[in-house]
Amino acid sequence: MPAIELTNPAALPADWRDILALTKPRVMYLVVFTGLCGLLVAPVTIPPVLGFTAILCIALGAGACGALNQWYEADLDAKMRRTAKRPLPAGRMDRQSALHFGVGLSFFSIILMGLATNWLAAMLLAASILFYVFIYTMWLKPRTAQNIVIGGAAGAFPPLIGWVAATGHVSALPLILFAIIFLWTPPHFWALSLFVRSDYAAAGIPMLPVVAGTTATRRQIFFYSLPMAAAALAPWLLGLSGPVYGGSAAILSLVFIVLAARVLSNPSTEPADMGPEKKLFAYSVFYLFAIFTVLVADAWLAR
Amino acid sequence: MSPRHDPVIEERLEEERLRRQRDRARILALLLGAFVVLMFFITIAKTGMNW
C-alpha cells in the first residue's frame, strides 16, 4: 500500500498524540514536582483531592504555556534540528488549533484552581502563564541575551503556587523556593545552550553563547551558581528548615559549584568537547530534584 | 490525476480522518467523565471543610 503524505493540516484533524505533544509533557515533570514540593512543605494539610487538583492545574497551566509557546515559535522551531519535528513545524497540525488549545487550557486550569483551592493561587497561576507567554516567549526571548535570567521567573512560580494552594497566603519559605529556581535557571539553560549553540544561532535567538560567546557564558554560569547556592542554603540559615536540609543543600550546592568551575575552565567551542557542560546540565536537573526532595523530607521529619 | 484526487488516497484519507475523530471523541469522553468525578470529590471535600 503506498504511503500517503498526511502533512496537510487542513485535510485532517490533529492526532491526539500531537495535541499531547503540544503540552511538552517531557518538561512538565519538573514543574509538577516543584509544585508538589511547595504543597507538601506547607505547614498545613489539605484534603488529598484538593492537593491533587492543585497539582493537576499547575500541570495543565504548564501544558498551556507549552502549547502557546509552540504556537508563537512555530517558524523558529522549524529552523532548529531539536524542535523541527514538533507538530506545528512538521505540518501535522495547524497553528490556529494550537492557539485555541493553549488559550482554552489556560482558562480551564486557572478557573479550576480557583474553584478547588483559592483565588490567590489561581491568580498566581494566571500570572505565571501570562509571564511565560507575553514577557518571556514574545518579548524577552527574541530580543535579549538575558531572556533566561528574567524569563526564569515563569518556571519559578510552581512551588509558590503549591504553597499558596495549601495555605492561602504567601510567606518567606515559598519565596525562597521561588528564588532557588529563579537563580538555578540561568546556569541550567546556559549549560544546555552552550552545546546546542548552533541551533539557536540558526534560528536567530539571541541566547547568551550566541551573542556574548562561550567564554562569557561560562563565566556567567559560574557566577550565577554562587547566589543560587546561597538561596539554597537560605531556608536553613533563616531557621525555616532543619540540619538534614542544611547539610544536604551544602553538599549538593558545593558539587554544583565545582561542576560550574569545570565548565569555566573548559576552553572548547566544539559541542563534541563539551563534556563538563553536559555534566553540569544533567547534574542541574538532579540538583533541583534533590534539593526539593530533601526540603520536603526535612519538613516532614520535623512534624 | 493529482495525488489529492486519487480515489485510493481519498479513501485512505477519509479512513484516517474517521480514525482520528474516533480517537479524539473517546479521549474527550474519558476526560469529561474524569472531570465530573473530580468535581464531585472537590465538592465533597470543600463541603467537609465548610468553605
Contacts between the chains, C-beta under 8 A, distances in Angstrom:
chain1	res1	chain2	res2	distance
A	1	B	12	7.9
A	2	B	8	7.5
A	2	B	9	7.8
A	4	B	9	5.6
A	4	B	12	5.4
A	4	B	13	6.8
A	4	B	16	7.7
A	5	B	3	7.5
A	6	B	13	7.6
A	6	B	16	6.3
A	11	B	13	6.2
A	11	B	17	7.8
A	12	B	13	7.0
A	12	B	16	6.1
A	12	B	17	5.4
A	12	B	20	6.2
A	13	B	17	6.7
A	13	B	20	5.1
A	13	B	21	6.0
A	13	B	24	6.6
A	14	B	20	7.4
A	15	B	20	5.6
A	15	B	23	7.4
A	16	B	20	7.6
A	16	B	23	5.3
A	16	B	24	5.4
A	16	B	27	5.3
A	19	B	24	8.0
A	47	B	45	3.9
A	47	B	48	7.1
A	47	B	49	7.0
A	49	B	38	7.4
A	49	B	41	4.4
A	49	B	42	6.0
A	49	B	44	7.8
A	49	B	45	4.9
A	50	B	42	6.7
A	50	B	45	5.4
A	50	B	46	7.5
A	53	B	38	6.5
A	53	B	42	6.0
A	56	B	38	7.9
A	115	B	42	7.1
A	116	B	42	5.0
A	116	B	46	7.8
